[in-house]
Amino acid sequence: MSSKKPPQALYIPPALRVNESASDVNKSLCFLESKIYDSVDGQDDLEGRLKSITLCDNSVDNHNSSAFKTKPSNQKRSHINKDGEPILKPKDFQHILELYNFPKDFQNCHLEAELTGFGDSGFYLKWVDDSHCLAVFSSNDEANRALTQISGLFMKARRIEDASLASKLKIALSPGDWAMPYKKRPVTTSSTARRLISNHLGIVSTKTKSCEETVKEERDKAVLQEARETNLLISDSSTVCIYERFLLFL
């Protein structure tokens, strides 16, 4: 085993120690100043380069040409064919008519006034622009009847295959929303809603009904019963029409 002691640092007097620490501080200060000067010089250089760049400078194209390039859109538009025409099946939208050739200040009330005879079957309007509007009827027969009924004095009507490009595009964007004919909302009364809420909450009414409330309930029941009978008649008549058409093809 070696008995040699490890080397020790030489003894430095206190005065020299102070001088050495001061020199280290001076070195660090010089290093920081050089870094600061370098950063300032670099910033000045960058500002000079930015000022020299113009919109027609080729250096922009050389360094950041990719930043000004737009990626070509590869998204396929399924509702438009290669010729730019909307893709539609007119036979699926025979219950829709396009209303056109009316003043731009017309509103829903003006168009509905021309379609007053269709309040029972029902319809709704969807605006395309200030001079075109789509009318959705409850069936193809109602649309055909409206096509013959509209006089053409204040507005005109035509089928979807003859409609404007804007109307066709509006339908082609969401054809599923337009494929269903208008369906009139069933008749409802407030008494039915109150009864359902009371049964759900478990509330038992102990209040005795007045004569007016009793009469109102009877009237509501009669309205609901009439609506059910009307729906049954409509469904029976449609079944008969389908059967008659089937017999004609035989």
Secondary structure as UniProt FT lines:
FT   HELIX           14..52
FT   TURN            55..56
FT   HELIX           58..64
FT   HELIX           65..68
FT   TURN            78..79
FT   TURN            82..83
FT   HELIX           90..93
FT   TURN            94..95
FT   STRAND          96..100
FT   TURN            104..105
FT   HELIX           108..114
FT   HELIX           116..118
FT   TURN            119..121
FT   STRAND          123..129
FT   TURN            130..131
FT   STRAND          132..137
FT   HELIX           140..149
FT   STRAND          156..159
FT   HELIX           160..162
FT   HELIX           165..173
FT   HELIX           175..178
FT   HELIX           190..201
FT   HELIX           211..249
//
